[in-house]
Amino acid sequence: MATMKQVAEKARVSTTTVSHVINNTRVVSEDARERVLAVIQELRYIPSAVARSLKNDRTHTLGMMIPNNSNPYFAEIIQGIEDASFKLGYNIILCNSYDDPKKQAAYIRVLMEKRIDGLILVSSGSDEELTQLLADEGIPKVLVDREVSGVVADFIEADHEQGGYEATRYLIELGHKHIACVAGPDILLPSGDRVTGYRRALQEAGLEFKSEYLLHADFTSQGGFNAFQQLLALPQRPTAIFASNDLMAIGGIRAANEAGIKIPEALSVIGYDDIALASFSTPPLTTIAQPKQAIGNLTAQILVNRIVDPEAPLRREMLKSQLVIRQSTARLQNTTALPE
């Protein structure tokens, strides 16, 4: 790669003059500027971002830590973050913890060593090591979807409890009384909030909560498949199942198909997230749509604002989700729906 010194020698100017032309920090004669720009193009010189960052104490790079990049939900949030960050002049370094808190802490240290300007964290779980690591580093940060105990930072989430409530309430309105829930890991706050919404809807409708109707899985299609198999083998199997994410719902639909249970005629299934794949499942999946693009855009904007103004008041944003009705749910046959 060409160096600034080589550009200066070929353009017959000093390296300082080349720097001023690149950064537009001082008036340079038009003749010298044209020579420098012509040599830059000829040698295909690319200014060093590392050198700039050392000088300006900014890398214009954001670090992002997610639990699992194989989950389309996170991929769609990342897209929103990347779009907004690019428009704001920032690049993204993406790390994936695979739900391993030790790997999460190690990657955060790597990001700090890369001199990122800010951190976006979707936590794989809160522990003392993570809390201490984030408390020790004075780097601007935004937590998404999952808070970290003891860490003070801007926070963005969707209203998971209301989403769980609306999913369950919709099934009740279709006449279902035996409604099961396949929740995510019980250590994660969004999963717990969705279960709270599920139980609130049952209680408001006067329906009994049955512990055997609540199973926890790992937010994967295989986890959903296994959980649905257990539920469909119960002596009194549910007529409707609320899965806490779309991947588990899609895995569950396969389990129902293999058991010869038709959806939605004999079993209604509703998911959560509205990933792109949800509309292409068989049948297309009724789900709770999270505002993924909005979450991504807002996350990037808040983090960049925090970088520019570290003393600004902390922000806590809760965005609303929306019920999307497709063909995986139907009114229970020979049953009168419960009143509003």
N, C-alpha and C positions, 0 to 999 in steps of 0.2 A: 504494500500500500504506500502511496505517496505521502510524504510528510510535509508539514508547514515549511520547514527549512528548504526542501526541494522546490516548493512553489515560489518562495522568496527569491531563491537563486535564479531560477529560470525567468522570473518576472523582473529581476534586477531591482528588488526593493528589500527592505528589512522584514524580518518575521513579525515585528510589531505592526508594520503597515498591513501585512496580510491579515493579522488578527483584527485590525480596525475595519478592514473591508468586510470580513466575514460577519463580524458582530455589529457593524454599523455604530461604532462607539466614538469615532472621531472623523472629522472631515478629511478626506483624502482626495488628491487631485484627480480629475476625471481621467487623465492619461494613465496614471498609476492604477486606478481602480479597474480600468478596462483591461490592462495587462494582467493584473492579478486574476480577474474573473476568467480571462481566456486561458490562462495556465491551469487554473482549477479545473476547467472543463476538459482541457487536453490531458491532464494527468489523472483525471477522475478522482481528485482529492476529496476525501470525506473528513470533515472536522471531527476531532475526538470528543465524544460526549463525556468521557471520563474526565478529560482535562477541563472541560467546561464546568462539570459538576464540582470539581475541586476548587475552581475559582469562584463559582457562584453559590456554592453550598446547596445546590439543587440538582437533582438528576432528572426531574420530570418523569419519574418512574414510580408506579404504585405497585405494591405487592398485594396479592389476593390469595387467601388460604381457604380452601373448600374441603368438605369431608369426602366427597366421592364424585369424580368427574364423569363416571359412567351413568349417573342419574341425570336424565334430560332436564329435570327441573333446574339444577344448578347450571347446566350448559346454557339454558335460555336466560338466566339471570346474568351470567357472564357476558352474554352478547350485549345486553343492555348496558352493562358497566363499560365494556370495551367501546361501544359506540359513543357514549357520553364522554369517556376519558379521552378518546382520540380528538373529539371536537374541542376539548379543553386543553389539548397540547400535552397529554400524558400517555405513556406506554404502560402496559400491564405485564407483570411477571406472575404467572399462575402456578401455585403449588397445590398438591392434592395429598391429604393425609390418610386417605383410605380408612377413615374413622379410627385412626391410631393416635392417641394423645401424645405419645412419645415422638412419633414422626412429625406431628403437628408442631411441637415445641422446637424440634431440630430445624424444620423448614423456616419457622419464624426467625430463628437465629441467622439462617442463611440469608433471608431477605434483609435483615438488619445490616449484615455485612455488605450487601449489595448497595447500601446507602439509599434505600427507597425513601421517597418523601412522605409516604403514608401507607397505612395497612388497612385492608378490608378483610374481615375475619368472619367466616361462618364456622363456628366452633365444632369440633368433634367431641366436645365434652369438657367440662370445667374441672380443673384440679389445681392444687396449690402451686405446682410448677408453672402452669400457664399464667395464673394470676400474678405470680411474682415476676415472671418474665415481662408481661405487659406493663406491670406497675413500674418496673425498673427502667424501661425504655420510654423516653418522653416523646415518642413518635406519634403524630396524629393518627387516629384510628377510627373506624366505623365498624360496629358489630351489626351483623345482618342475621335476622331470624332467631338467633340464639344468644342470650346474654351470657356473660362470663362473671361468675361471682367475684366481687371485690374489685372489678375493673370499671372505672368511670370513663365512659366514651359515648359518642353519638350512637344511636341505636335505631334501626329500621326493621319493621316486621309487618306482616299481614295479621288481620284479626282472626287468629286460628280458632279461638273458642266459638266465635260467631259462625265461622265456616263449618265447624263440626255440627253446630246447632242447626244450620240451614240444611245441611245434607240429610240429617236425621229427620228433621221436620218434614222435608219433602217426601221421604219414604212413608212417614205417618199419614200424610195427606193422601197418599195413594192407597191407603187402607191397610198397610202392614202393621202388625202388632208384634211379630217375632223378628226383631231387628238386631243383628249382631254387628260388632265392630272389630275390625282388624287394625289395631293401632301400631304406631311405630315404637321404637325403644322407649321404655318408660323413664329413662334418664334425661330425655330431651324435652325441653319445655314446649315446643310446638305440638309434639305428640300428646303430651298431657293436656294441653289446652283444647285440642280437638276432642279428646275423650270427655272433658268437662262439658263441652257443647253437646256432645252425643247424650250424655246422661241428663243434662238439663232439658233437652227436648223430650226425652222419655218421661221425665217427671212431670213436665207441664201437661203431657197428654194422658197422664194417669197410668202409664205403662210400667210394669215391673222391670227393674234392672236385674238381669241374670248374669252372674259372674262367669258362667260357662260360655256366655255369648261375647265376652271380651277377651281377645287374644292379642299378644304383642309379637310383632315380627320385626324385620330389619330394613324395611323400606325397599326391598328388592322384589323382583317378580317371583323368584324362587321362594322367598319368605311368604309372599301372598299365596302362592300355590299350596304350600304346606299348611298354612293357617286355614284356608278354605276347605282343604280336605278334612281337617279336624272338625270344623263347624258342620260340614255337610254329612258327617258321620254320626252326629248327635241323634239321640232318640227322637227329640223334637227339633228338627233342623229349622233354622231361620228361613223366612221367606224373602228376606232382604238383608244385604250386607253393606255396611259403610266401610270402605277401605281408606286408610289415612293417607295414601298417595296412589297415583295412577298406576305405577309399576306393580304394586301389590294387587290392585284391582284387576289388571290385565293378567297377572299370574293366576288370580282366583278364577277368572273367566275360563281359563284353560282347565283348571281343576273341575269346574262345574261341567264343562263339555265332556271331559273324560268320564265323569260319573253319570252321564246321560241326562243331566239336568238342564233344561232349556232356559236360556236367558233371552228375554225377560219373563217368558210365560210362567215359569215355575220359580224363578229367583231373580229379584232385582238387585243390581249392583251399581253402586255409586263410588266414584273415586275422589281424588283431591289433587289439585295442581293445574290440571288442564294442559299437560304437555302436548306437543304436536302429535305424538303417536296416539293420543286418546281418541281422536276423531277417525283413526284408521283401524281401530280394533274391531273385532267381530263379536257382537254388534258394537257400533260406535258407543263410546263410554260417556254416560252422564257423569258430571264431575263438578267440583268447586274450583273455579278458575282463580288462580292467584295472579295479581298484577305484576308479572315477572319483569316485563320491560320497564314498567314504572319504578319497581324496586331497584333495578339496575341503574337506571338513569339518575334517580334521586341519590343513591349511594355514592356515585361518582361525584355528583355536584356538592353534596355535603362534605365529602372528604377534601375536595379541592378548596372549598371555602374554609375548612378547618386549617389547612396548610397555610393559606393566605392570612387568616386571622385566628391564631391559636387561642385568643382570649374570648372569642365569641361564645355566647351562651350555648350550653349543650342542647342538642335537638333529639327529640324522641318522636318518631313518626310511626303511626299505625295506619296501614292502607287496607281498604275493604276488598273482600273477595266477592265472587259472583257465581251463582248457580247457572250451569250450562246443561240444558236438558237434551239428551240424545236418546238412543234406542236401547240402552241397557237397563232401563227401568220402566215399569208399567204398573197400572192399577191392579191390585190383588183381585183375582177373580172370585165371584160369589161372596164379596165382603163389602160392607158399607164403610166408606172412609170415615175416619174420625172427624168430628166437627172442628172448625177453626178454633 
